[in-house]
Protein backbone atom coordinates (compact mmCIF):
# COMPACT_ATOMS: atom_id res chain seq x y z
CA UNK A 1 0.00 0.00 0.00
CA UNK A 2 1.26 3.49 -0.84
CA UNK A 3 1.68 6.05 1.88
CA UNK A 4 -0.55 9.15 1.72
CA UNK A 5 2.65 11.22 1.71
CA UNK A 6 3.32 10.00 -1.88
CA UNK A 7 0.37 11.92 -3.33
CA UNK A 8 0.52 15.51 -4.57
CA UNK A 9 -2.42 17.82 -3.78
CA UNK A 10 -5.02 17.90 -6.56
CA UNK A 11 -5.80 20.99 -8.59
CA UNK A 12 -9.09 21.86 -6.90
CA UNK A 13 -11.51 24.41 -8.38
CA UNK A 14 -10.86 26.80 -5.45
CA UNK A 15 -13.66 29.33 -4.94
CA UNK A 16 -16.13 27.61 -7.31
CA UNK A 17 -19.69 27.22 -6.11
CA UNK A 18 -20.96 23.68 -6.62
CA UNK A 19 -23.92 21.71 -5.31
CA UNK A 20 -24.39 18.23 -3.88
CA UNK A 21 -25.87 16.27 -6.76
CA UNK A 22 -28.34 17.88 -9.15
CA UNK A 23 -30.49 19.72 -6.62
CA UNK A 24 -28.53 19.67 -3.36
CA UNK A 25 -27.20 22.42 -1.13
CA UNK A 26 -24.60 24.80 -2.55
CA UNK A 27 -21.02 24.85 -1.31
CA UNK A 28 -17.82 26.77 -2.02
CA UNK A 29 -14.70 24.73 -2.73
CA UNK A 30 -11.73 25.44 -0.48
CA UNK A 31 -8.19 24.08 -0.22
CA UNK A 32 -6.95 20.48 -0.21
CA UNK A 33 -6.39 19.33 3.38
CA UNK A 34 -4.90 15.85 3.41
CA UNK A 35 -4.35 12.78 1.27
CA UNK A 36 -6.20 9.56 1.96
CA UNK A 37 -4.59 6.16 1.59
CA UNK A 38 -6.70 5.40 -1.50
CA UNK A 39 -5.28 8.40 -3.42
CA UNK A 40 -8.30 10.64 -2.85
CA UNK A 41 -8.01 13.92 -0.92
CA UNK A 42 -10.12 15.61 1.71
CA UNK A 43 -10.91 19.20 0.72
CA UNK A 44 -12.30 22.03 2.82
CA UNK A 45 -15.70 23.25 1.67
CA UNK A 46 -18.00 25.96 3.02
CA UNK A 47 -21.78 25.48 2.92
CA UNK A 48 -23.22 28.62 1.31
CA UNK A 49 -26.49 28.68 3.25
CA UNK A 50 -25.04 28.20 6.76
CA UNK A 51 -21.38 29.21 6.45
CA UNK A 52 -20.40 25.90 8.06
CA UNK A 53 -16.97 24.61 7.05
CA UNK A 54 -16.61 20.86 6.59
CA UNK A 55 -14.42 18.34 4.78
CA UNK A 56 -15.49 16.61 1.57
CA UNK A 57 -13.80 14.11 -0.73
CA UNK A 58 -12.20 15.51 -3.88
CA UNK A 59 -13.69 12.72 -6.01
CA UNK A 60 -17.17 13.84 -4.93
CA UNK A 61 -16.34 17.46 -5.78
CA UNK A 62 -15.33 16.33 -9.27
CA UNK A 63 -18.70 14.57 -9.69
CA UNK A 64 -20.84 17.44 -8.38
CA UNK A 65 -22.18 20.02 -10.86
CA UNK A 66 -21.54 23.74 -10.70
CA UNK A 67 -24.38 25.53 -8.90
CA UNK A 68 -26.85 27.56 -10.93
Rosetta blueprint (number, residue, H / E / L):
1 X L
2 X L
3 X L
4 X H
5 X H
6 X H
7 X L
8 X L
9 X L
10 X L
11 X L
12 X L
13 X L
14 X L
15 X L
16 X L
17 X E
18 X E
19 X E
20 X L
21 X L
22 X L
23 X L
24 X L
25 X L
26 X E
27 X E
28 X E
29 X E
30 X E
31 X E
32 X E
33 X E
34 X E
35 X E
36 X L
37 X L
38 X L
39 X L
40 X L
41 X E
42 X E
43 X E
44 X E
45 X E
46 X E
47 X E
48 X L
49 X L
50 X L
51 X L
52 X L
53 X E
54 X E
55 X E
56 X E
57 X E
58 X H
59 X H
60 X H
61 X H
62 X H
63 X H
64 X L
65 X L
66 X E
67 X L
68 X L
